[in-house]
Amino acid sequence: MNLFGVLDINASALLAERERAEVVTSNMANAETTSTPGGGPYKKQLVVFGTEQPGQGKFALALSRFGDLHARGVKVERVVQDNAPPIRRYEPGHPDADTDGYVSFPDIDPVEEMVNLMGAAQAYQLNVSAVQATKAMISETIQILT
Amino acid sequence: MNWIESPTMQRLEHYLDLVTFRHELISSNLANVDTPGYHTQDVDFENEVRRADQRLEDDPVSPHVREVKGLIERPDGNNVSLERETMALSQVQLQYRAGVELLRNQIHMVQSAINEGK
């Protein structure tokens, strides 16, 4: 892998963290959603990260100087649905109320989601600095002959 | 021996290779800062530089990658420390710049000889 391969690793993290932020904001936006196309209230989604072998074409492999590649990118392995039971609130006037007058709301804690969003934003920023470091190294190499 | 195969040039090449390799590992650690079960990877840099200088000319560089011990593991099994990685990132950047600067120096010396010192 060369420095451009490192950029791919950095980019994989940006992509994964953005997907995480998307899922978290979707949770926050739907904290009060009581009806979904599938029926019932919105269910909280959680992302699970996993490592990813960086993409390697034959060309990249031929250029690679190290037989054993250890560096790994990251990807969203899967998005799981949190199956916690909904919170039931007594709101008889609500269109989604059941016969007893209770409405099922998703069990989403805005504080928890906010912390998760901050975590994603911080990790994103961190990997942007890594991209900048890689870019600086590449442009220094280009300037060797000037 | 021509100038591009001089021992200095070759040592600089090994050095830059190793710095790049370490940068890869640090990038991988930073990318996987939230991946459950991921462990911090690194190389023993000084040792590897010494090893690279001793090996034969055309051997490929194959540094020993080790998992870093002594870091606090979070409940999800991940032990990446942001502080350690950001420090290592700036260290690697400076080391790379130093290597490139020395390489430029070598090339400029040859250029100066081509231009008869003018």
Interface residues (C-beta under 8 A of the other chain):
Chain A: M1 N2 L3 G5 V6 I9 N10 S12 A13 A16 E17 R20 V48 F49 G50 T51 R65 F66 G67 D68 H70 A71 R72 G73 V74 G119 A123 L126 N127 S129 A130 A133 T134 A136 M137 E140 T141 Q143 I144 L145
Chain B: D17 T20 F21 H23 E24 L25 I26 S27 S28 L30 A31 N32 V33 D34 T35 P36 Y38 Q41 P60 V61 S62 P63 V65 L82 T86 L89 S90 V92 Q93 Y96 R97 V100 L103 R104 I107
